[in-house]
Amino acid sequence: MENPDDLSDQSEFRVVHELDENYGHTAQSSTNQTTSCVTCSTLPDESLPDNGAPALFPRWSNLLWTGGTVSYYLRGQNATSFEVSRHPGKPSPFPDIPIKAAKWSSSSTDEVRDFDKARAWLRACEESHPSCTERSQTPNLPARVIDVSKLPVRLYEPAVGESAPYLCLGHCWVGTGRACMTTTRTLESNRQGIAWDNLPATFRHAIDVTRRLGFEYLWIDSICIIQDSESDWRHQSAEMINIYENSYLTLCATASVDDDGGFYGEIQPERQPHEIIVTGPDGKDYQLLVRKNLADRHLPLPWGVDHDDNRKKYFPLLTRAWVFQERLLSKRLLHFTKEELLWECSGLLACECYPGIGRHDYYPQHKEPLDKRVLSLTQAAFTSAKTKPMTLEEAAALEVEDAPWVRAVECFTALSLSFPLDKLPALSGVAKQIHRRLRPDDEYLAGLWRNTLLSDLCWWTVGDHQVPQRWRGPSWSWVSIDGPIIMNKFRQRATNDICAVMKAGVCLVGPDTMGEVESGYVVLSATICRGWIKRGPHSNPKLLRFPASDARDDVLLAVGDDERLIFLDCSEYLEDGTVTVGQDIFCARMGLFHDADEFCLVLKQRHSRETPATGGSTHYERIGYMMGYSGDLDRWCKGQPKSAVHII
């Protein structure tokens, strides 16, 4: 077999099984073409001695295809992994080979999966996961739900305090104008009933699954929120934390790019299982199924930025910023992908090919509130690919020191939003949970926290960034730009006599204390120095590049005869006229450092916007940051007294 990815052209693929007492089972394959070999692991999940052979895969059902000679998962070799399963009701040569799950290959609502595994996951979660069942009482229903108990389904508005279990839907919302959407015009008709043909495929499938699992109520945002009512949207978005936390289960159309994609889809031919014949230890022939390993189709870790395109290609739902909050707040999630069902809760990560119930249980090791298995993995997204966790087991063992909010923001800002003004509302539920569990005495300020405000101001950008078309937040907050950011990783001096926060505040748009803002200010007691913007490749080898810059035409802060590399929050600033070459800018020392390098905010003056705190006095906007040598900063600021620096 010259091409291990293509099994469809082989008339027969026979595997003769032999036992190797040291490593596991090896199998010789013979076809009418090229002879190669496969390695089959049946040992427990234990690491082998470091004698040149790597640790075994975490479950039995793996074959490793190599060319020419027998292989025991050799490190560094170009090999392809396959998964093995058996038909339901047919005998197996080895007890651990899993039964092939029922798959679907059509987008028709008549062809759905066998939900035995989903029911088993639900049952196991209810019976053995204390963190998932800590709220034993049936929750109150949201203000509106969809009653799916009979057709046509209808929009139901329960009485205050009415309780019942309900499900939520997570989906990629693209555009508006669906006939089923609830607006002030369709509100009454939706109460009477919603025509089945007016529902997109994803909604129809979610309703079907809700009914199959035995539930009567389903919450879908575009139907349960009045879409043309700004007041209703603001009120309901503020309730997202309760809606998703109290949901019994969230159904996720994880592989669909829009509501027409549905839960089900065509499986690509190369991903479908093919039959093989195996000669077992008893000398008998057994019929098994083999397919290429689906490791790249399992839930990606970490949540934010991938080193490859798997998330966008296979899990478009997980690229959406709103879904980050929905996924984090939900107790249980059932993901629908083209190949299989995936399960996610605080006690178990599982899929149909690795069900996680029985011998190969996987239990997350993280205990801190809110992390929901993966928040402490975020740092891997911004480091080199070699440190990225390759398996769930590696991911569970990975620990970093950052606080949950830092990890949440770094994940969230790497995701996309259809409506840029939703940036704060889309993270509001997570902020409320952080406030309730970890920061009960703190105050939320447009994505930052008062008690850690000095260090929270020291974020920086990674990758490409844009400025939203409408003002969304103060310049000192990461909310003001689009794109991934990294929160402060620098130490504060034991006695910070360089900078201090004098006062800060925001003015809210609506009732959500962690939602949209219409203005904000921070006043620092800091020392600043004046310089100007310069462009051009610098020649001073001592110029610090942090993070590394590959630009040929760098942006520099010029102070006297000195030049220092600075990083604008958005490259657009030089294109749209926000800043210009030769313009006076200011460097504010923050008193946070790494070795001998200090973090500084780069500011420009702004005279047009007033706040309750600043009145008509001179104030500034953040445009970027700089890492400066302490000695140089002392020299630049020599003789400069501290002043009140107003940043908006």
N, C-alpha and C positions, 0 to 999 in steps of 0.2 A: 504494500500500500504506500504509494509515493506521496500522497497528499492526505495527512491525517485529518484535515478539516472536511474532506469530502468522503462520506461513507456511502453515498447514494449509488455510486457506480459499481460497487462490489457485489457480485452474486452471492458470495459467502464470506464470512469472516469468522473462522474457527479459532478458538483459544483453548489450548491444552494447558491445564493448570498443574503446576508443580509447587511443592512446599519448600521454602528455604527457611531453615530453622533459625537463622540469625536475624533476618530482616523481615520476613513476611512471605508473600506468595508471588512467584514470578509466573509469567504465562507466555508461551510461544504462540505467535499467530501465524497462520499459513493462509495465503490467498493464491489466486491464479496469477498474481503479479509479484511485486517486490516483497521479500520477506523482511519483516521488522519485528520488534518485540515491544511488549507492554509490561509495566510493573504494576502490581496490584497490592495495596496495603491493607492488611486486616488487623494490624496491631493496635493497641490502645493509643490514646493521645499522649505519647511520651516522647521526649527528645532522645535521639540516639547519641552515643558518644561521638565526640568530635574527631572522627577518624576518616574524614573525607566524605562521608555520607550524611546528607542533611536530615533534619527531623521529618517524620512522616506527616502527610496531610492530616487535617483534624478529623476526618471521618473515613470510613471504609470505602465508600463508593467512589473511588478515584482510580483511574488508569492514567499512567504517564507514558505518552508515546515518544519514543526516540528512534533513531535510525541505526540499524546495524548490530548492536550488541545489547545484552541485558543491562538494564539500568536500575539503580536503587535511588531515584530522586537525586541524581548527581547535581551538585551545585554548579551553576554557571553554564549548564548545557542548554541548548535550544530544544525545549520539550513542550509538548502540548498535553494538557490535562483533560481527561474525559470523566464523565460521571456514568455510573452503572446503576440500573434499576431492573425490576422484574415486573411482569404482568400480574395484575391482581388474580389470585387463585391458582397461580402456577408455582411449582416447586422451585426451590433455590438451592444452589450448591453450597452456599454459605449462609449462616443465619442472619448476618448483619445487612445483607443487601436490601435496600428499601424497596417498597412497592411503588411503582410508577403512579404518580398522581394523575387524575383525570385532567386533561388539557382541553382547551377549546381552540378552534382555529377559524372562528367566524365572528363577525361583529354583530350577528343577529342576537336579539334578546332571548331567543329560544334556546341558544346554546350557552350554558353557563357552567361554571366549574362545580365539581364535587366539593361541597362545603364541609365535609367531615373533618378535615384538618382545621378549618377555621373554628368550627364548634369545639374541637378538642383544645385549641389554643384558648378560647374563651373560658372553657371549663377549668383548664389548668390555672389560668390567671385568677379566676374567682376563688379557687380552692387553695392556692399555694403562694400567692403573691401579696403579702400584707401591704406593701407600698401602693399597690394598685386598688386595694379595697378598703383603704383607711376610712373612706366616707361610706358607711354602710347604709345610711338613710337614702331613700329615693329622692332625688333633687327636684326642685321646682322647675317646671317647664319654662323655656324662654317666652318672651312676649308673644312670639308667633312661631308656630311649627307647621309642618305639612302632615296632615293626617293621611296615612297610607293604608289604613285598615280596609278600605274598599275603594273601588274605582267608580268614577274619577276621583283622584286625590283632590284634597282641598286645603286651603290655607285655614289654619285653626288658631284662634286667639283664646288661650285658656284663661280661666278665672285667676285672680291674684292668689298665689299660694297653692295652686293646683300642681300636683306632683305626678310624675310618671317617667320611666326611663325613655330616653330618646337617643338617636344617632345623629352625627354631623357628617357633612360631606366636605372633603378637601378637593379642590379642582382648579385648573387654570382658567381664569376668567378672562376671555378675550372679547372686548367690545361690548356694546349694549344693544338694546332693541329687540331682545327675545320676547316673543309673544307671552311667555309664561312669567316674565318678570313682574314683580309687584310695583306698581306706581300708584299715584293718587287716582288715576283713571281706572286701573285694573284691580284695585284693592277689593271692591265689592264682588266682582265676578270671580276672583280667585277664592274668595270665601265660599262661593257656591260650588266651585269645582274647576279644575284645570284640565283642559282637553289633553289627552295622552299625546296626540300628534303635535301639540305645541311645546312639548318637552324635548330638549336635545337628548342625544343618546346617553350622555353621562348621567343626567338626571333620571332617565328611565331605568338605567341599570342600578343606580343607587336605591331607587324605590323598590326595585325587584329584590335586591339583596336584603334590604331592611325587612321586607315581608318574609323572605325565606328564613331569616334568622329569628323571626317571631316578634318583631317590634312594630309598634303602631305609629311612631312619630319620627320624623326626619327634619333636620334643620339644614337649609341651604340658603346662603347669604342673599343671593339675588332674588329669592322669592320671599324670604322672611324679613327683609328690610325694605322699606318703601324707598325705591331708588331715586325718586325725584324730590324727596323731602330731606333737606339738609339737616333739620333738627332731629328727625328720626334716625338718620344715618349716624349723627354724632352721638346720640343717646345709645344706640345699639352697638356702635364700635367701642364705646366705653364699657359695654357689658361682655365683650369678647372673652375676657378671662373667665367669667362665670359660665358662659355658654359652652366653651370647650372643656374646661375643667370638669363640669358636671355631666358632659356627654358620656354615655356608657361606652361608646365606640365611635371612632372617626373612620369613615370609609374614604380611601384616597385613590383618585384616578391618576395614579402616579406616572403612568406612561403616556398620558394624553396631553397634547399641546393645547387643546381647547375642549369645549363642552360637546363637540360633535364626535370626539374620539371615542368616548365611552370607556367602559372598563375592559372590554375584550378586544383582541386584535389578532391579525394574522401572524403566525409564527413563521419566521424565515426558514426556508428548507434546510439550511445548514445547521439550524438550531433544533430541528426535530430529532427525536430519538430513532435509532435504527436497530434492527434485530441482529444479534450475534448468537453463536452457538458456543457454549462453554462446556468442557469436559471437567467434571468435578472430581474431588478426591475419591469418590466411590466408583469412578470410571464411567459414570453415566453422562449423557449429554443433556444440557439445560439450555433453555431459550431465555436470553437476557436482552436488555435494551441498553444502548450506549449513545451518548451525545457529548458534544464538546462541553467542557466545564462552564458553568454559568457564573463564575466568580465575579465577572465584570457586570453582572446584572443584579447583584445583591445591593442592599442599601449602602451607599457610599459613606465612608467616614474619612475625615470629619464632615461637618454639615456645610461649611462655608465654601471655600475655593478648592476645586479639584486640580490635580496635576495633569489631568487629561480631560477628554470631552465626554466621559461616561455619563456624568450627571445630565448634561444637556441632551445627549443622544438617547439615553434610556430612561431617564427620570426627569422629564421637563418640569413636573410639578415641584420638585425640590429646588428648582432655581428661583422660585417665587418668594418674595420677602414676606407676604402675608402668611404663607404656608409655614414659614419658620416658627411663627408664634403658635399657629394652630397645632403643629406637630409637637411642639414643646409642652404645650398646656394639656393636650389630650392624654388621658390615662392609657388608652389603648388605640392602636392604629392597625388597620388592615389595608395593605397596599395591593393594588391590582396592577400587574405588569403583563406584558405580552406572554411571557413564559410561565409565570407562576404567581401564587399568592405569597406575600411577605407579611410577617407579623412583627409588631414592635410594641413593647410595653416596658415598664421599669424593671420587670423581672425576666424578660426573655426577648431575644432577637431570633427569629426563625424564618424559614421558608419551606416550600414544599419538598425541595431536594435535601434540606437539612432541617427537619421539623423541630428539633430541639426539645422533644418530649420523649423521655426514656433514657437510653444509655448515654446519648451525646448531648445532654442538657447544657445550655450555655447561660450562665447567670452573670450579668454585669457586676463589676466589683465596686463601682463608685457609690458612695453613701451620702455625699453632701447634697443639700436640698437643691432642687431645680436642675441638676446636671443631666438627668434623663439619659444616662449612658454615654453621651458623646460631647458635652460641652467642654470637658477638660481635654479634648483632643484637638481643639482648634489650632493650637500653635503649630501642629504638623502641617497645616495648610499653607503656612508662610515660610516653611523651611525647605531644605532641599528634598528632592524626591526620595532619596535613600532613607530618610527618617519617616516617611509616610507609612502608617500601619497597613500591612497587606492583608491581614485577616482580622476577624472579630476578636480573636483571642489576643492578638498583639495590641489591638486598639484598647481592649479592656485593661491591659497592663500598663498602658502609657499614662503618665501623670505629668502635669505641669503645675506651676505654682500660682498661676493667675486666678483672680477672683471670678466667680461665675458671670458677673455683669460684663467684665472685660471680654471674656470668651463669647458671650452672647452678641455683643456689639460687633466684634470682628467677624463672626459668622454672618450676621444679619446684613451688614453693609456690603457684603460680596454678592448679595442676591438682587433680583430685579423687581421693579415696581411698575405696574401699568399707569398708576396715577401718582406722580412725584409728591403731591401734597400729603399722601398717606404715610409718609415715612415715620413720623412719630406715632400716629394711631396704630400702624402695623406692628409696633413693638410695645404698645401700651400695656398689654396683658402681661408680658414678661416683666416689664418694669414694676407693675403692681405686685407680682409675685415676689420679686426681689425685695421690694419695699416691705411687704408683709412678713417675709420669712427671715431676711438677712439685714435689712436696714430700716427697722421700724421707726427710728428717731431721726431719719435723714430726710432731706427734701430733694425732689427731682427737678432738675433745671434743664429742660430741652435736651435730654439725652445724657446729661452729666449729673453728678450728685454733689450737694453742698459740702458734705464732710470730707470729700476727697477732691474738691474742685481744682485745687492747684495742680495736682498730678493729672486729673482728668483733662485739663486744658492742653496737656502735652501729647496729643495724638498726632499721627502723621499718616500720609496717604501712601498707598501702594498701587501700582498699575495706573490705568487711565481714569481720569475723573472729568466730570462735567459740572457746570453750574446749572441748577434747575431754572427753567424759564421764569417761574414765579418765586419770590422770596419765601423761604420755608423755615428759616431759623437764623439766629444770630451767627455771625462769622466765627465766633469762638467755639461753636459746636460743630461736630462732624455732621450734624443734620443739614448743614448749609450746602453740602456738596453731594454729588452722586458718585459712588464708587467705594471700593473696600478701603478700610483704614485699619491701622494698628494703634491700640491704646498705649499709654505711657508704660515703658519698661525701665524707667530710670529711677535711681535712688534719690531720696531727699537728704540734704545735709542734716546732720544731727541737730544743729541749730541753724535754721534757715533765716539768716539776716539779710538775704538778698531780695526776696519777694514774699508777699503775703496777700491773701484775699481780704479786701476791706468790706465789700458788700456785693451782692449779686441778686438778680431776680428776673422773672419772666412774666409776661402778660398773656394769659390763656385766651384761646378763641372760643371754646365751648366749655361744657361741664366736665370734661375729662381732664383731671389734674395732670395726667401724663400724656395728653394728646397734643393737638396743634397749638402753636403759639403765634402771636402776632408781633411780639417784640421781646427783646431780652438784653440784659447788660451785665457786665462784670467790671468791677473796679478793683484794680491791683495797686498795692503799694510797691513800686518797683523802680529800678534804675534802668533808664533807656539811653541808647546812643543813636545819633543820627548818621545815616549814610545815604548812598544812592544806588540805583540798579545799574548794573553793567552787564553786557553780553560779550561772549567770546570765549574761546578755549583758554583756560588758564595755564600758566607755565610753572607755578609754584608747586613743587612736589609735596610740600607740607600741607597743602590745602586738604582739609578733611572731606572725604566723600562718604556721607552716611545718610540714607543707605546708598549703595553704589550707584553711580550715575554713568550711563553709557552715551550721554549726549555729547555731540561735538561742539555744540554752542551752548555752554552752560550759562546759568543765571547766577550772577555774583552780587554780593553786598560789598561795596567799596567804602572803606572808612580811611580817609587820608591816603596813605600809600599802601594800605593793606587791602587784600581781597579775600573774601570767604565765600565758599559755595553755599547757596541757599536753595531751598526747595519750595516752589510755589505749590499751594494746595491744588490748583488747577493750571494746566499748561495754557488753557484758554485765556488766562488773565492777560497775557501779553498780546493775544490776538484780538480780544474784544475791547481793549482799551482800559481794562480795570487798572492795570499798571503799565508804565512806559519806561523805556530805557532812559536813564538820566533822572528819573523821578526820585525825590527824597523819600526814603523809607526809614523805619525805626526798628531797632532790635531791643526787645525787652527780656532781660535775664530772669529766668524762672526759678533758679536755685535747685534744679534737679540735674543730676550728672551721671555720666558713665565714665569711669576712670578720670581722665583729666578734661573730658569734653562736657560742656554745659549745653543744656537744651534752652533755646531761645525762641520766642515768638517773633515773627517778622510782621510788622504792622504798617499800615498807611493811615494818614490823617483823613478824617471824614467830618465835615461840618454841617451836613444837611439834615441829619436825623437826630431828633431829640427823644430822650426817655425821661421817665419820672425822676431818675437818679442823676442824670447828667445835665439836664436842662440845656442851656445853649453853650456849655463849655466845650472846649476842644476834646474830641474823642477819636477813637481809632477803630479800624477794622483789621481783623487778621487776614493775611494773604499767604502765609506760609510759615516755615520754621527753619532754624539753622542750628547746627552743632558748632560751638565755638570753643577755642582753647581758653581756659580760665585766665591765663596770663594776658592774653590779648584782650579779653573782655575787661579785665581790671584796668588795662592801659586805655582802652577806648572810653571807659566810663569814669576815668579818674576826674575827680572834682565835681562830678554830677550828683546832686542830691537825689534822694528818692522823691518820687512824685506820685500823685494819684493818676493812674493810667486807666481811662474809661474806654472799654472795648464793647462794641455793639455787634 
